[in-house]
């Protein structure tokens, strides 16, 4: 048995016991993890410091360094996130529906854990605790595999969580970390049939594509956020500037950050200078169409690829559009189906946009940055699904369970 299959087998055994663990026991383990994260914060931060210094030496961008970096405040936030999950209702064992069949069988539809959930993620060490907490509360064991950039941080966090599980008299293999960051190991994990029941990638387009193309276990796509804002002709320009500024600059390295701005030609000459002036406060580079560059001399010409990529940086693609038809068509062509918004004072335009744009979250007069499991009241999220099967949008506890039918009879045969 290879090391990877040994990890999978250990997680599978842990998942069997965890699936039937009472809520109080799971909550006690979560609270123990939260306390341990805070108590051993210095150990976690020391490991993270080594990761950050190594990444900086390799030339990692400032926005990506922000994703990698932890602080005392962020570690406390991780611990608080685990506590918030403990406070949420247990999603396991709920009766979704019930009925009596014509043959007299009494049927119940009951929520059950998925089993062992594999998560492959990149340079965000807080994912380690978020994912583990959600899996634990929903009765699932997890096998985590982070990127090489955060390996020291992830190892320290996993070590703390596993020790807390032992102290809470639970199997430490409810939370497993694959420490080998080789690409071949990731590919092998994607094919760990019989051990991993569901695989969730969290990261950029390259990671998502690799998992979708190589995995033989079921996959839920998450993460890539080519998010759009459309400033419709009736929009309040000052409001539009604030929404765009927040969506692009509050944290450009995350998947719900704005990547493309579409502006109606009817107000482009008035709106673009106001929006650009606000973005200039954060030195956002604008890459625009020919009409944008004519209105904004500081903008550089956009390539076709600029409208298709997730920058995750202080860069924004801009296009002047003829109206709603062109805006919706542009979003249909380039969107990753994550989050889009319209800024408008026209209720009919808002309703049409919400109806025709096919993304997991659609906003009217609000920033795309709200697409987040915590903000949506779901607790810490395991990721944001951009597909439609099983789960869509921020994946909280409700997305971490499936269901089964239980039928009670009195000797019926067919």
Legacy VTK file of the C-alpha trace (Angstrom):
# vtk DataFile Version 3.0
C-alpha trace
ASCII
DATASET POLYDATA
POINTS 414 float
0.000 0.000 0.000
1.410 3.407 -0.990
1.502 6.316 1.445
-1.337 7.989 -0.441
-3.628 4.969 -0.324
-2.724 4.494 3.350
-3.950 8.038 4.007
-7.091 7.329 2.014
-7.748 4.116 3.906
-7.263 5.842 7.271
-9.653 8.609 6.251
-12.208 6.038 5.089
-12.143 4.295 8.464
-12.465 7.608 10.277
-15.375 8.644 8.049
-17.375 5.553 8.983
-17.277 6.414 12.693
-17.665 10.150 12.110
-20.826 9.658 10.025
-22.618 8.363 13.120
-21.074 10.715 15.697
-23.608 12.705 17.753
-23.757 16.456 17.262
-22.422 17.208 20.758
-19.305 15.162 20.133
-18.594 16.847 16.813
-19.111 20.274 18.364
-16.765 19.462 21.227
-14.082 18.488 18.737
-14.593 21.703 16.768
-14.304 23.835 19.882
-11.147 21.971 20.853
-9.708 22.739 17.395
-10.613 26.420 17.700
-8.970 26.717 21.120
-5.871 24.889 19.880
-5.492 27.190 16.855
-5.390 30.195 19.169
-3.212 28.538 21.807
-0.631 27.483 19.223
-0.852 30.562 17.007
2.854 31.318 17.427
3.753 27.924 15.977
1.457 28.466 13.003
2.724 31.992 12.372
6.355 30.915 12.498
5.680 28.300 9.822
3.742 30.815 7.754
6.590 33.316 7.994
8.894 30.770 6.376
6.365 30.202 3.566
5.962 33.930 2.941
9.695 34.588 2.863
10.246 31.724 0.431
7.413 32.933 -1.798
8.710 36.505 -1.750
12.153 35.256 -2.762
10.526 33.456 -5.711
8.896 36.712 -6.821
5.284 36.035 -5.830
3.024 39.028 -6.527
1.797 41.236 -3.699
-1.817 40.132 -4.142
-0.869 36.454 -3.956
1.364 37.093 -0.947
-1.706 38.549 0.725
-3.561 35.267 0.168
-0.661 33.319 1.634
0.015 35.515 4.655
-1.360 34.868 8.124
-1.365 37.207 11.123
-2.565 36.942 14.700
-5.828 38.511 13.558
-6.249 36.012 10.720
-5.494 33.047 12.967
-8.100 34.331 15.439
-10.444 34.623 12.483
-9.749 30.993 11.574
-10.540 29.929 15.140
-13.711 32.025 15.202
-14.752 30.481 11.893
-14.457 27.007 13.417
-16.549 28.121 16.408
-19.190 29.528 14.072
-19.429 26.161 12.336
-19.882 24.479 15.722
-22.854 26.752 16.395
-24.603 25.908 13.137
-27.350 23.257 12.998
-26.125 19.751 12.259
-26.969 18.940 8.622
-26.788 15.162 9.160
-29.834 13.043 9.928
-32.470 15.601 8.974
-35.696 14.208 7.526
-36.217 16.114 4.295
-39.554 14.524 3.494
-41.727 11.564 4.343
-44.678 9.738 2.873
-46.571 6.452 2.885
-46.443 4.518 -0.368
-49.435 2.744 -1.852
-48.048 -0.601 -0.676
-48.011 0.628 2.896
-44.252 1.290 3.179
-43.415 4.380 5.190
-40.632 6.298 3.414
-38.278 8.948 4.762
-35.663 10.963 2.870
-32.763 11.579 5.284
-29.543 13.587 4.927
-26.259 11.653 5.138
-22.555 12.613 4.823
-20.758 12.275 1.504
-17.963 10.198 3.108
-14.368 11.231 2.440
-13.964 14.622 0.798
-10.700 15.504 -0.904
-9.771 19.173 -1.221
-6.931 20.340 -3.482
-6.125 24.000 -2.938
-3.429 26.575 -3.528
-1.819 29.306 -1.435
-4.518 30.012 1.172
-3.659 28.264 4.457
-6.927 29.322 6.101
-8.635 26.828 3.762
-7.076 24.068 5.877
-9.128 24.927 8.963
-12.234 26.091 7.082
-12.473 22.883 5.064
-11.733 20.634 8.028
-14.383 22.328 10.180
-17.096 22.042 7.558
-16.240 18.427 6.811
-16.169 17.487 10.491
-19.519 19.107 11.310
-21.162 17.458 8.292
-19.827 14.025 9.277
-17.216 13.795 6.522
-13.542 12.955 6.857
-11.272 15.121 4.705
-8.040 14.606 2.825
-6.350 17.965 2.222
-3.658 18.709 -0.306
-2.391 22.306 -0.415
0.144 23.908 -2.719
3.872 23.954 -2.141
3.764 27.689 -1.372
1.889 27.065 1.889
3.171 23.616 2.846
4.793 24.703 6.136
1.682 26.628 7.184
-0.689 23.820 6.193
1.413 21.219 7.989
1.438 23.276 11.181
-2.314 23.891 11.059
-3.082 20.228 10.358
-0.766 19.147 13.179
-2.629 21.412 15.605
-6.041 20.177 14.469
-5.109 16.494 14.617
-3.746 16.919 18.141
-6.986 18.627 19.162
-8.999 15.738 17.728
-6.961 13.241 19.752
-7.510 15.321 22.872
-11.254 15.309 22.142
-11.159 11.491 21.862
-11.842 11.465 18.123
-9.892 9.813 15.326
-7.207 12.228 14.168
-7.634 10.832 10.648
-10.898 12.719 10.336
-8.453 15.383 9.116
-5.623 14.176 6.865
-3.022 16.264 5.066
-0.953 15.094 2.108
2.436 16.694 2.657
3.930 15.630 -0.673
3.352 18.605 -2.993
4.592 16.928 -6.181
2.264 17.238 -9.168
2.279 13.464 -9.589
0.891 13.055 -6.076
-1.938 15.472 -6.825
-2.799 13.509 -9.957
-2.770 10.253 -7.994
-5.105 11.810 -5.428
-7.525 12.727 -8.226
-7.752 9.006 -9.024
-8.107 7.663 -5.499
-11.328 5.811 -6.245
-12.570 3.690 -3.399
-11.135 6.088 -0.834
-12.205 9.618 -1.844
-15.932 10.049 -2.492
-15.853 13.637 -3.743
-13.051 15.972 -4.825
-13.224 19.763 -4.539
-10.499 21.919 -6.132
-9.997 25.452 -4.772
-7.695 27.638 -6.788
-7.054 29.193 -10.165
-8.146 28.183 -13.633
-5.121 25.932 -14.168
-5.821 23.878 -11.046
-9.526 23.566 -11.815
-8.795 22.467 -15.382
-6.216 19.918 -14.236
-8.625 18.355 -11.755
-11.531 18.225 -14.212
-9.363 16.658 -16.916
-7.526 14.132 -14.716
-9.885 13.114 -11.923
-11.706 9.790 -11.958
-13.483 10.518 -8.656
-16.532 12.841 -8.691
-15.570 16.545 -8.825
-17.341 19.747 -7.794
-15.831 22.704 -9.675
-15.219 25.803 -7.579
-13.270 28.973 -7.477
-12.548 30.664 -10.794
-14.196 34.078 -10.676
-14.214 36.107 -13.885
-16.751 38.484 -12.338
-18.452 41.359 -14.197
-20.133 44.640 -13.338
-22.450 46.316 -15.853
-23.109 50.032 -15.354
-26.463 50.455 -17.085
-27.483 53.774 -18.672
-29.747 54.804 -15.757
-27.114 54.082 -13.084
-26.182 56.429 -10.260
-22.589 57.129 -11.307
-21.332 57.848 -7.782
-22.836 54.562 -6.600
-21.296 52.744 -9.550
-17.851 54.135 -8.727
-18.070 52.940 -5.117
-19.329 49.479 -6.075
-16.618 49.010 -8.703
-13.938 50.322 -6.343
-14.956 47.897 -3.599
-15.415 44.922 -5.917
-12.001 45.426 -7.528
-9.746 46.738 -4.775
-10.956 45.552 -1.353
-9.171 42.235 -1.929
-8.230 41.677 -5.578
-6.685 38.237 -4.984
-9.965 36.468 -4.184
-12.429 34.809 -6.548
-15.307 37.236 -5.927
-13.247 40.261 -6.955
-14.318 42.175 -10.052
-12.355 41.481 -13.246
-14.358 43.183 -16.034
-16.316 46.443 -16.116
-18.970 46.999 -18.797
-20.333 50.526 -19.222
-23.332 51.560 -21.310
-22.325 53.871 -24.151
-25.098 56.302 -23.160
-23.229 57.294 -19.986
-19.678 56.122 -20.720
-18.214 59.609 -21.211
-19.612 60.721 -17.849
-19.181 57.510 -15.871
-15.775 56.233 -16.911
-13.726 59.261 -15.723
-15.468 59.162 -12.307
-14.930 55.425 -11.900
-11.336 55.643 -13.174
-10.507 58.424 -10.711
-11.696 56.265 -7.834
-9.710 53.261 -9.060
-6.602 55.435 -9.463
-6.464 55.689 -5.673
-5.287 52.068 -5.702
-3.262 52.364 -8.930
-5.547 49.970 -10.801
-4.360 49.329 -14.351
-7.194 49.686 -16.867
-7.214 47.611 -20.046
-9.936 48.862 -22.326
-11.589 48.627 -25.704
-10.948 51.340 -28.311
-13.839 53.484 -27.045
-12.615 53.164 -23.459
-9.096 54.234 -24.449
-10.497 57.252 -26.278
-12.335 58.383 -23.133
-9.533 57.386 -20.737
-6.075 58.186 -22.140
-4.447 56.324 -19.218
-6.048 53.032 -20.267
-4.051 50.550 -22.321
-5.622 48.576 -25.187
-7.208 45.325 -24.032
-6.545 42.033 -25.775
-9.175 39.369 -26.318
-7.555 37.376 -23.520
-7.959 40.246 -21.041
-11.718 39.692 -21.049
-11.319 35.961 -20.451
-8.856 35.810 -17.546
-9.042 36.111 -13.787
-6.389 38.755 -13.012
-6.425 38.400 -9.197
-4.522 41.683 -9.184
-5.001 45.448 -9.479
-5.946 45.124 -13.153
-9.405 45.671 -14.631
-10.672 44.979 -18.153
-13.115 47.629 -19.385
-15.524 47.687 -22.313
-18.086 50.195 -23.540
-21.222 48.350 -24.667
-24.218 49.446 -26.713
-26.728 48.344 -24.108
-28.178 45.438 -22.182
-28.084 43.026 -25.120
-24.346 43.427 -25.646
-23.618 43.382 -21.906
-25.485 40.112 -21.375
-23.916 38.579 -24.475
-20.418 39.574 -23.288
-21.052 37.995 -19.873
-22.414 34.825 -21.482
-19.263 34.547 -23.559
-16.618 35.222 -20.931
-18.154 34.629 -17.500
-17.039 31.762 -15.255
-20.605 31.772 -13.816
-19.428 32.985 -10.402
-20.768 36.485 -9.611
-22.018 39.398 -11.719
-23.653 42.716 -10.872
-25.661 45.465 -12.522
-25.759 49.066 -11.342
-29.066 50.591 -12.378
-32.054 52.668 -11.269
-34.326 50.889 -13.741
-36.280 48.065 -12.088
-37.084 46.411 -15.404
-33.392 46.423 -16.379
-32.510 44.910 -13.003
-35.083 42.166 -13.390
-33.973 41.360 -16.922
-30.312 41.171 -15.900
-31.134 38.903 -12.959
-33.230 36.672 -15.209
-30.841 36.387 -18.164
-27.431 36.235 -16.489
-26.674 32.615 -15.598
-24.249 32.839 -12.678
-24.264 31.468 -9.145
-24.789 34.947 -7.664
-26.325 37.962 -9.414
-26.305 41.369 -7.702
-28.350 44.499 -8.267
-26.585 47.639 -7.020
-24.128 45.762 -4.803
-20.533 44.551 -4.900
-19.646 41.035 -6.041
-17.468 40.764 -2.923
-20.498 39.594 -0.927
-20.369 36.110 -2.491
-19.053 34.333 0.569
-20.345 31.525 2.754
-19.970 33.550 5.944
-21.799 36.553 4.517
-24.571 34.311 3.196
-25.037 32.885 6.694
-23.642 29.463 5.787
-20.650 29.526 8.127
-17.152 29.011 6.721
-17.389 27.849 3.113
-15.595 24.953 1.467
-15.606 26.802 -1.849
-17.882 28.532 -4.329
-19.329 26.144 -6.873
-19.609 27.511 -10.400
-21.482 24.479 -11.707
-25.070 23.352 -11.214
-24.904 19.699 -10.178
-25.219 18.962 -6.449
-24.295 22.445 -5.261
-24.049 26.002 -6.599
-22.575 29.160 -5.125
-21.008 29.263 -1.647
-20.854 25.711 -0.329
-21.633 25.580 3.365
-22.821 22.670 5.476
-25.950 22.043 3.417
-23.769 21.289 0.389
-21.678 18.765 2.330
-24.390 16.131 2.641
-26.375 13.909 0.318
-29.440 11.887 1.249
-30.803 8.365 1.335
-34.246 6.830 1.473
-35.208 4.731 4.494
-38.364 2.614 4.172
-40.248 0.966 7.046
-42.443 -2.032 6.260
-44.395 -4.861 7.803
-43.492 -7.803 5.585
-44.310 -6.225 2.198
-42.929 -7.996 -0.886
-43.119 -7.012 -4.527
LINES 1 415
414 0 1 2 3 4 5 6 7 8 9 10 11 12 13 14 15 16 17 18 19 20 21 22 23 24 25 26 27 28 29 30 31 32 33 34 35 36 37 38 39 40 41 42 43 44 45 46 47 48 49 50 51 52 53 54 55 56 57 58 59 60 61 62 63 64 65 66 67 68 69 70 71 72 73 74 75 76 77 78 79 80 81 82 83 84 85 86 87 88 89 90 91 92 93 94 95 96 97 98 99 100 101 102 103 104 105 106 107 108 109 110 111 112 113 114 115 116 117 118 119 120 121 122 123 124 125 126 127 128 129 130 131 132 133 134 135 136 137 138 139 140 141 142 143 144 145 146 147 148 149 150 151 152 153 154 155 156 157 158 159 160 161 162 163 164 165 166 167 168 169 170 171 172 173 174 175 176 177 178 179 180 181 182 183 184 185 186 187 188 189 190 191 192 193 194 195 196 197 198 199 200 201 202 203 204 205 206 207 208 209 210 211 212 213 214 215 216 217 218 219 220 221 222 223 224 225 226 227 228 229 230 231 232 233 234 235 236 237 238 239 240 241 242 243 244 245 246 247 248 249 250 251 252 253 254 255 256 257 258 259 260 261 262 263 264 265 266 267 268 269 270 271 272 273 274 275 276 277 278 279 280 281 282 283 284 285 286 287 288 289 290 291 292 293 294 295 296 297 298 299 300 301 302 303 304 305 306 307 308 309 310 311 312 313 314 315 316 317 318 319 320 321 322 323 324 325 326 327 328 329 330 331 332 333 334 335 336 337 338 339 340 341 342 343 344 345 346 347 348 349 350 351 352 353 354 355 356 357 358 359 360 361 362 363 364 365 366 367 368 369 370 371 372 373 374 375 376 377 378 379 380 381 382 383 384 385 386 387 388 389 390 391 392 393 394 395 396 397 398 399 400 401 402 403 404 405 406 407 408 409 410 411 412 413
